[in-house]
Amino acid sequence: MFSHRARGLLDFTMALLCLWAAYHHTPAGALVRRGAAWAFRTQSTARPLLAYYEGVSSAGVAAAALVPEAPLARALSHEEALAYGTHLALKGLKPSARRQVMALAQEVGVPPLSLLDAEGGPAAARALHEALGVDFPDPQARLTAVFAGRVPARYAVERVGAEGGALTLERLAQQLPPGFEDAKVAATQTLALTTAFGLGWPVAESTRISSPFGYRVHPTLGTRKLHTGVDLGVPIGTEVRTVAEGTVRRASEDAVNGKVLLIDHGSGVTTAYCHNSELLVRPGQRVARGEPIARSGNTGRSTGPHLHYQLELSAQAVDPLRFRVRKQAVAGSSPP
């Protein structure tokens, strides 16, 4: 009798866990959550449906709240991008999680509070990286040292080196002892931000932006929704190029996005290209920066020819314009 009751309780518990997982981590659950948010006039926490399709992100760390406050004034070098990403990730940490970084900055002669300054923070972060460069020449090892400290980072580097292979941030993080979870998160966020700062643009630089990123009244649904990318007003058949090297994770068609491509650039950075008339690449294919991948169109839920370009950091849609020098003009009305 007892074993039957125990088995029944276990089955019930597992069923509840399955329902919870489906509610929070599947497209069907996202639809239910969005429907409930609409019914009760609250804001949904569900990810965009596009984020549930194969290989959208290689990390589960949200970096959406860490984007720059304004578009870049000029293009950044890799060193500048790494420093800017470090500054933004540090600002996102809890004060208690910053203590290690602040102590390290003090040790190498960088004023700790300058790392958080909106104007001087990136320069201070670059000085911190340069001070650690001799001991940690590899950028990902240096990131580990910035957020976890010299000793834990040196231990992680030695362990990974003994195993052989590349000093990737993922492998280094696995070698850190318990208690460095915040350091792992911040380093992962920094790497995603650094990668995003180096992205190109999928069409001509002068292309008009017909609808920017952000909340708007949807042109066909009539409800206020988050527009998770930017719409670029280009004629049907315009050549679309990938913004950085990566792997094609999705090349398919659906009723909402039309003919859509999803490209994984590594470090938790993915880009999506929607409403195309023709796809030129296939799933699993490696693509180079600037390679033609599609021809724009008017497929899916669209009110006119355009390319919807979307950038995600760790499965969170962010404004692509915040990571590049802004040159485009933004129109007052738009297709979806």
C-alpha positions in Angstrom: 0.0 0.0 0.0 2.8 2.4 1.0 4.7 1.8 -2.2 1.6 2.5 -4.3 1.0 5.8 -2.5 4.7 6.7 -2.8 4.6 5.9 -6.5 1.4 7.9 -7.0 2.9 10.9 -5.2 6.1 10.7 -7.3 4.0 10.5 -10.5 2.0 13.5 -9.4 5.1 15.5 -8.6 6.7 14.7 -11.9 3.5 15.7 -13.7 3.5 19.1 -12.0 7.2 19.5 -13.0 6.4 18.7 -16.6 3.6 21.2 -16.6 5.9 23.9 -15.1 8.6 23.2 -17.7 6.1 23.4 -20.5 4.6 26.6 -19.2 8.0 28.4 -18.9 10.1 26.8 -21.7 8.0 25.9 -24.7 6.3 27.9 -27.5 2.8 26.6 -26.3 3.6 27.8 -22.8 4.7 31.2 -24.1 1.4 31.6 -25.9 -0.6 30.8 -22.7 1.5 33.3 -20.7 1.1 36.0 -23.4 -2.7 35.3 -23.5 -2.9 35.6 -19.7 -0.9 38.8 -19.8 -3.3 40.2 -22.4 -6.4 39.2 -20.5 -5.2 40.6 -17.2 -3.5 43.7 -18.7 -0.1 42.8 -17.4 3.3 42.5 -19.1 4.3 39.1 -20.2 7.7 37.6 -19.4 7.5 35.1 -22.2 10.3 35.1 -24.7 9.5 36.0 -28.4 8.4 32.8 -30.1 11.3 33.0 -32.5 13.6 32.3 -29.5 12.2 28.8 -29.1 13.4 27.5 -32.4 16.5 25.3 -32.7 19.8 26.8 -31.4 18.7 30.4 -30.9 21.3 31.0 -28.2 24.3 29.1 -26.8 23.9 30.6 -23.3 21.1 31.2 -20.9 22.3 34.4 -19.4 20.1 37.5 -20.0 22.0 40.5 -21.3 19.1 42.5 -22.6 19.2 45.0 -19.7 22.9 45.7 -20.4 22.7 47.4 -23.8 24.3 50.9 -24.2 22.0 53.8 -23.4 22.6 55.4 -26.8 23.9 54.3 -30.2 27.7 54.4 -30.6 29.4 57.6 -31.7 31.9 55.7 -33.7 33.0 52.1 -34.5 34.9 50.3 -31.8 38.1 48.2 -32.0 38.0 44.8 -30.5 39.9 46.1 -27.4 37.4 48.9 -27.0 34.5 46.6 -27.4 35.8 44.3 -24.8 36.3 47.2 -22.4 32.9 48.6 -23.1 31.3 45.2 -22.6 33.2 44.8 -19.3 31.9 48.2 -18.1 28.3 47.3 -18.9 28.4 43.9 -17.4 30.0 45.3 -14.2 27.2 47.9 -13.9 24.7 45.0 -14.1 26.2 43.2 -11.1 25.0 43.4 -7.5 27.2 45.6 -5.3 28.4 42.5 -3.4 29.4 40.8 -6.6 31.5 43.8 -7.6 33.8 43.7 -4.6 36.3 41.3 -6.3 36.6 43.5 -9.4 36.9 46.7 -7.3 39.7 45.2 -5.2 41.5 44.1 -8.3 41.2 47.6 -9.8 42.6 49.2 -6.6 45.5 46.7 -6.7 46.5 47.7 -10.2 46.0 51.4 -9.8 42.7 51.9 -11.5 40.2 54.0 -9.5 37.5 51.4 -8.6 34.5 53.8 -8.9 35.7 55.0 -12.3 34.7 51.5 -13.7 31.0 52.4 -13.2 31.2 55.9 -14.6 29.0 56.4 -17.7 31.6 58.3 -19.6 34.9 57.1 -18.1 33.9 53.5 -17.4 35.0 51.9 -20.7 38.4 53.6 -20.5 38.9 52.5 -16.9 37.9 48.9 -17.9 40.4 49.0 -20.7 43.1 50.1 -18.3 42.2 47.1 -16.1 42.5 44.7 -19.0 45.8 46.2 -20.0 47.1 45.8 -16.4 46.2 42.1 -16.5 47.5 41.5 -20.0 50.9 40.3 -19.1 49.7 37.6 -16.8 46.6 36.7 -18.9 47.3 37.4 -22.6 44.3 35.4 -23.8 41.2 37.7 -23.8 38.9 35.0 -22.3 41.3 34.1 -19.6 41.7 37.8 -18.8 37.9 38.1 -18.6 37.9 35.3 -16.0 40.6 37.1 -14.1 38.7 40.4 -14.2 35.6 39.0 -12.6 36.9 36.1 -10.6 40.3 37.3 -9.5 43.9 36.4 -10.4 44.2 33.3 -8.3 41.0 31.5 -9.3 41.6 32.5 -13.0 45.2 31.2 -12.9 44.0 27.9 -11.4 41.3 27.6 -14.1 43.9 28.3 -16.9 46.3 25.7 -15.5 43.5 23.1 -15.3 42.2 23.7 -18.8 45.8 23.8 -20.1 46.5 20.4 -18.5 43.5 19.0 -20.3 44.5 20.4 -23.7 42.5 22.5 -26.1 41.4 26.1 -26.3 41.0 28.5 -23.4 37.3 29.1 -23.9 35.3 31.0 -21.4 33.0 28.0 -21.0 35.8 25.6 -20.1 37.4 28.2 -17.8 34.1 28.8 -16.0 33.8 25.0 -15.4 37.1 25.0 -13.5 36.1 27.8 -11.1 35.2 26.7 -7.6 31.7 27.2 -6.1 30.8 30.8 -5.2 31.9 32.3 -8.5 28.5 32.2 -10.2 28.2 36.0 -10.6 31.7 36.1 -12.1 30.7 33.4 -14.7 27.6 35.4 -15.6 29.4 38.7 -15.9 32.1 37.2 -18.1 29.6 35.5 -20.3 27.6 38.8 -20.7 30.8 40.7 -21.5 31.7 38.2 -24.3 28.2 38.5 -25.8 28.3 42.3 -25.7 31.8 42.3 -27.2 30.6 40.1 -30.1 27.6 42.3 -30.6 29.7 45.5 -30.9 31.6 43.9 -33.8 28.5 43.0 -36.0 28.1 44.5 -39.4 24.8 45.4 -41.1 22.7 43.2 -43.4 21.9 45.7 -46.1 23.3 49.1 -47.3 24.3 51.4 -44.5 22.0 54.1 -45.9 18.9 52.0 -45.9 15.9 53.7 -44.2 14.6 52.2 -41.0 10.8 52.1 -41.3 10.1 50.8 -37.8 12.6 50.8 -34.9 13.0 48.4 -32.0 10.5 48.8 -29.1 6.8 48.8 -28.2 4.3 49.9 -30.8 0.8 49.3 -31.9 1.0 46.3 -34.3 -0.1 47.4 -37.8 -2.1 44.2 -38.4 -3.1 43.0 -35.0 -4.0 46.4 -33.5 -2.5 45.6 -30.1 0.5 47.1 -28.3 3.4 44.6 -28.8 7.2 44.7 -28.5 8.8 45.0 -32.0 11.8 42.7 -31.4 14.0 44.0 -34.2 14.3 46.8 -36.8 12.5 47.0 -40.1 14.6 48.0 -43.1 12.8 49.4 -46.0 14.2 47.6 -49.0 12.6 46.4 -52.3 11.8 42.8 -52.9 14.9 40.9 -54.1 17.5 43.1 -52.3 20.6 41.1 -51.3 20.8 40.3 -47.6 24.2 39.6 -46.1 25.2 38.1 -42.8 26.5 40.6 -40.2 29.3 38.2 -39.0 30.5 34.7 -39.5 28.4 32.0 -37.9 26.3 28.9 -38.4 22.8 28.8 -39.9 20.5 27.4 -37.2 17.2 27.9 -39.0 16.3 28.3 -42.7 12.6 27.8 -43.0 9.2 29.5 -43.5 6.2 30.2 -41.2 3.1 32.3 -41.3 4.4 35.0 -39.1 8.1 35.5 -40.1 7.8 34.3 -43.7 11.0 32.9 -45.1 13.4 33.3 -42.1 17.0 32.7 -41.3 18.5 32.4 -37.9 22.3 32.6 -37.6 24.3 31.7 -34.5 27.5 33.8 -34.1 28.7 32.2 -30.9 29.1 33.8 -27.4 25.3 33.8 -27.0 24.8 36.1 -30.0 22.2 35.3 -32.7 20.7 37.3 -35.6 17.4 36.7 -37.5 16.4 37.8 -41.0 12.7 37.7 -41.7 10.1 38.1 -44.5 12.6 37.1 -47.3 11.5 36.1 -50.8 14.4 33.6 -51.2 16.8 31.8 -48.8 20.4 31.2 -50.2 21.8 29.0 -47.3 20.7 25.9 -45.5 20.6 24.8 -41.8 24.1 23.8 -40.5 26.0 25.8 -43.1 28.9 28.0 -42.0 28.7 31.5 -43.4 31.3 34.3 -43.6 30.8 37.9 -42.7 29.2 39.8 -45.6 28.2 36.6 -47.4 24.8 36.8 -49.3 22.3 34.6 -47.4 18.9 35.7 -48.7 16.9 38.0 -50.9 14.5 40.3 -49.1 10.7 40.0 -49.7 7.2 40.4 -48.3 6.5 37.0 -47.0 4.7 36.1 -43.7 2.8 38.6 -41.7 3.9 41.7 -43.5 2.2 44.8 -44.9 4.9 45.8 -47.4 8.4 44.8 -48.7 11.1 45.0 -46.0 13.6 43.1 -44.0 13.0 42.5 -40.3 16.5 42.3 -38.7 16.7 41.0 -35.2 19.6 40.7 -32.7 19.5 38.5 -29.6 21.9 38.3 -26.7 21.5 35.1 -24.8 17.9 34.6 -26.1 16.9 38.2 -25.3 16.0 40.5 -28.2 17.9 43.8 -28.0 18.0 47.0 -30.1 20.5 46.4 -32.9 21.1 50.2 -33.3 22.6 50.4 -29.8 25.6 48.4 -31.0 26.6 50.4 -34.1 27.1 53.9 -35.3 23.7 55.2 -36.1 23.3 56.6 -39.7 19.8 55.6 -40.7 16.8 57.8 -40.8 13.7 56.5 -38.9 10.3 56.9 -40.6 7.1 57.6 -38.7 5.2 54.6 -40.0 6.2 51.1 -40.8 5.3 47.6 -41.9 5.3 45.0 -39.2 
